[in-house]
Amino acid sequence: MRIFGFFLFLCSLLGFGCFAEDEPLPPYVSPPGVISRVIEMGPEYGTQHYYDLETDSVVAIVDRNSWDIALGSSNLNRSVYLNHSKLMKVCDLGPVDFESAELPANPDWEIDASSGAEDSTAVGTWGEGTAGELASKNHVYIIDLGFSTSGQVLGKIKLQVLGFQNGAYQIRFSDYPTGQIQTLNVPIDIEYSLVYVKLADAGSVVNVAPKQGDWDLVFTQYTTMVPNPDNGIPEAYSVNGTLLNPYNVEAFRAFDQGFEEFSVGDLPQFDLSSRWDVIGYDWKRYDFNTASYLINADNLYVVKNRLGNYFKIRFTGFVNNAGQSGYIGLQVKRL
């Protein structure tokens, strides 16, 4: 029996079949009405995938390094957000002189809350007035731009939001500690939840997320607070998961329900949330003993999309056939 076992191992190692009469396993077929797909972020997690539940389609794939900050573009949101996929952080220096502003010896770094809450951004309340016209508090922010997909340190930027009027933000920025000071006018577009800016050279407004009415979920790397396994103290950490469209999309998790059994009649038991990270990343975990990702077998989420339709979702994998991570398997069924 040991010889036979070794023979089987050798065959599998060399990559050829041992028995000519063996039939290949039939491909997996999803249950009726269930859509199976894989979101191919890749092992470097270098892309952000915007997904429409209505059509089961990825409507945009964006290089995560293509932007640095996002500014609220709706009629009421005037918050400044960091590119959460790059482990960015901010130190607020207060109302100091822009040109001479420097980090203190022990900077107080902040990250955006992964919930997307407007009152929990690292930049915070930068102005005073109404949503239609805001005057700056003249705070200067040092932004750590985080890391590229290859782990390269991207440096720091000095930023000041000068105000909002006539439908546009006015910002100024420079490399930190010194660099040419640039100013940029950033007009909003209410067909989008956010307007995105790349803080390089003279600065530019860039296309990232599709129009807010065209997508429901984004699969991306993002920054959140995770308990340190050694001491339990939460620390800023880069994770891979799923965030909601800020525009009219809500969801809840129902881990104690079966995917096949969950139906419309079960909806009243649960409260919907508009937190961006209500789905998040913890449908999987990394097992250090086996050096592999494990999927929570009971994971189940229900999403009410921007059109008011309900979909149930479960995640089925995070690695491809070659063992590379960044390949998110999921199943979706409309309720």
Sequence and secondary structure as in RCSB ss.txt:
>XXXX:A:sequence
MRIFGFFLFLCSLLGFGCFAEDEPLPPYVSPPGVISRVIEMGPEYGTQHYYDLETDSVVAIVDRNSWDIALGSSN
LNRSVYLNHSKLMKVCDLGPVDFESAELPANPDWEIDASSGAEDSTAVGTWGEGTAGELASKNHVYIIDLGFSTS
GQVLGKIKLQVLGFQNGAYQIRFSDYPTGQIQTLNVPIDIEYSLVYVKLADAGSVVNVAPKQGDWDLVFTQYTTM
VPNPDNGIPEAYSVNGTLLNPYNVEAFRAFDQGFEEFSVGDLPQFDLSSRWDVIGYDWKRYDFNTASYLINADNL
YVVKNRLGNYFKIRFTGFVNNAGQSGYIGLQVKRL
>XXXX:A:secstr
 HHHHHHHHHHHHHT  S TT          TT EEEEEE TTTT EEEEEETTTTEEEEEEEGGG SEEEE SS
S   EEE GGGT EEEE  S  TTT    SS   B   TT  GGG SS   EEEETTEEEE    EEEE  B TT
  B  EEEEEEEEEETTEEEEEEEESSS   EEEEEE  TTSSEEEEE STT EEE  S  GGG SEEEEEEEEE
EE TTT  EEEEEEEEEEE TTT EEEE TTS TTT  GGGGGGS  B  TTSSBSTTEEEETTTTEEEE TT  
EEEE TTS EEEEEEEEEE TTS EEEEEEEEEE 
